[in-house]
């Protein structure tokens, strides 16, 4: 949820015969200003924290109204199939889900990636979305260290429709298909490193401010009682080859 997931052993799909979408892009909309972050301790609702702990979130993350959202620009490229108001709502849900993903990574909350809170919990989906995340977290734990995670910036998210043949390819790969997805432009800087107990730091991957990458992240809107309204993810592909025609970036 993202970072740049092709850092993470991203599965790249090349689908022959995908038809390119046409038409000009709608006007862009600036996302809401990031909200103030909250400390990881003492939430107002201890029952919420207990529920989230059972779902892999420890320490307890801030509530949605206090979590810092990654700033971005939201575009609607569905040619009117989705209203502008709905596209903005879904875009904010994507931002919130991304913020919770960052929280999980920065607090080494491995279970939050596999419990079905933020995304499908099937082995295929977990491997597609979080395969290298889990490897990095396990690597850090095996070395009795902590994973340090500086995410890439989310420059742009663009709502697009998924054509039937791409949806069929998702299903054949054992992933849940969706009607819509966000094409996401990530830019540097970003870094992953392992902080060891003796003070040493092992850099796993690092990108400077010239780096950029694009992903197609599909899912649907979910209202979670503990997290709020999030974009629940089913999978992601790189915006390469025929998939680039769907991303429209």
N, C-alpha and C positions, 0 to 999 in steps of 0.2 A: 504494500500500500504505500506507498511507494517512495521513494528513494529512486535510484535507478535499478530496476530489477534485473536488467541484463548483466549487471555486476553479479547477480545472484544465480547464475546458471539458468537464465530465462529460456524457456522453450520458445523457439521462433518457428512460426508456421508460414509456409509458402503455399498459398491456395491458387491453383491455376483457374483462370476464367472469372475472377471477381470483377464485376463491372464497376467502373469509376463513377463516383457521385458527381453531379454537376450543380452549377448555380453558385452565385456569390455568397460569401459568408455574411451572416448577420452582423450587426454592430456589436462591438465588444462591450462588456460590462465589468467594471472594477469590482473585485470582491470586497466584502466588509473588512474593516480594519481589524488586525489581530487583537484578540482580547488578552487581558492580563493573565499571566500564568499564575497557578496556585501551587503552594508547596505540597509535597507528596504525603504529608502527615495529616492527621485529624480531620476527617471529613465530617460534614454536618450530619450525615446519615450513616451511622455505624452499620446498620443492616445492609445498606447499599455496598459498603466496603466488604462486608462478609460475603455477600453474593458474588461480588467481583473477584474476590480472592478464590472462591470456588471455581471461577471461570478463568483463572490464570493471571489476573491483574493484581500483582503485589509489587510495590506498595499501592495503596488506593489512589487512582488517578482523580484529578479534579472533575467536577461536574461539567457538563457541556458549556454552561454559561461562563465558566472560569478558565477553560482550557484555551491555550494560545493556538490559533489556527494558522496554518501556513498560508501566507498571502499569495494570491494568484489572480488571474483574469479568467472569467468564465464566458465562454462563447456557446451559442446555440447554432449548430450546423445541421439541423434536422429538417430544414426546408418547410417549417411550419407544422410538422407532425407533433412536435412538443412545443407548448407555448413558452414565451420568454420567461414568464413568472415561474413556470414549472422547472425550466432549465436552470434558473438561478437557485431554486430550492434544492434541486438535486446536486448542483455544484457545491452549495454550502454543506450538504451532507457528505460529499466526497472530501471536502476540506476537514470536516470533523473526524471522519474515519481515518484520514491520513494522520491527523494529530494524535489520535489514540495509537495508531501504529508506531509513530515516533516515540510516544511515551513508553510503549512496551519494549521497543528496542533499547532506548536509553536507560531503562531500568532492568534490562536483562530478564524481562517477564516472558520467558519462552512459552509458557502455557497459553498466553493470550493469542499466540499465533496458530495454535493447533486445536483450541477448544470450540471453534465454531462461533466465536463472538463477533469477529470482524470479517470472516470469510468462511466459505464452505470448509467443512472439516474432513472431507473425503481425502484419502491418500493422494489421489491425482491432483486435486486442487491445492492441498498443502504443499506438495512438491513443486507445482507450477508457480505458486505465489511466494512461498517462503523457504524454498529448498536451501539456498545458500545462507539465508538468515539463520536457519537452524544449525547449519554446519558451523557458522562463525560463533554462535552462542555456545555450542557444544565444545568447540575448540578452546574458547576462552575458559570455560569451566574446567576442562581437562587440565589446563595449565594453571588452575587455581587463580585465574585472573578475572577481569571484568571487560566486557566488550564496550568500547567507546564508540559512539555512533553520531557522526555529524551528517545529517541528511542533505541531499541535494535540494535546491530550491525548486518549487513548482511554478514555473514561469507562466504556463497557460494550460487550462483544461477546456476541452471542446467536446460538447455532447454530439454524438453521431449515432446514426441508425446502423444496425448490424444486418447485412444482407443474408438471405436464407442460406446460400451456399457456405458462408463462413460459419453460420450457426450450426450447420450440419457437421462441419469439420470439428467444431468444438465438442459436439456430442460424441463423435467418433473417437475423440481423444479421451473420453471419459470425464469431460468437464461439463458443468451445467451451462447451457447457452442462455443468452439474454437477448432482448430486443434492442437495447441501447447500451452504449459504452461511452467512456470518456477517453478521448485521445489526449495524452498528457505530454507536455514538453518539460523536461527536467534540465536544469543547468547547474554547473558547479559554482562554488567549490563544495566538496564533500569528502568525507573520510570515514574509514572504519579501522579501528586499531584495538589491540588487546593490551590492557594495562595490567602488568604483572605485580605481584605483591612486593617484589624487591625494587620497584620503581621503574623498571624497564618498560618500554612501550614497543610493541610489534605492530607496524603499520601493515594492514592487510590490503587496502586499496585506497588510493587518494586521487582526487580530481581537482584541477584548478578551475579558475573562473572562465576558461575558454571551453570547457567541456559542455556538451549538450547531448541529449538522447530523448527518444520518443517511444511511448508505450501506448497500447490500446488496452484499457482496463475495463472489463465489463462486469455488470452486476445489476443490482436493483435497490430501490429505496427500502430501508427497514427502520421501524421505530422500536428502538431497544429501551426497555424500562430503566436500565442503569446507565446507558451511554447517551441516549437521545436519538435523534434522527440521523442515521448514517447511510453511506453508500456501501452496501454489503457486497463483497467481491466474490466472483466465481472463477476468475482467471485473468491472465494477461498475455499479450503477444507483443513482440516488437513491431513497430510501424515500418516494416521492411517489405520489399517485393510487392505482391498483390495486396497485402494488408495496408500498405501505405495509401492506397486508393480509398480505403475506409476511414483512415485517420484524418485525411484532408488537412494535414499540417504542412 
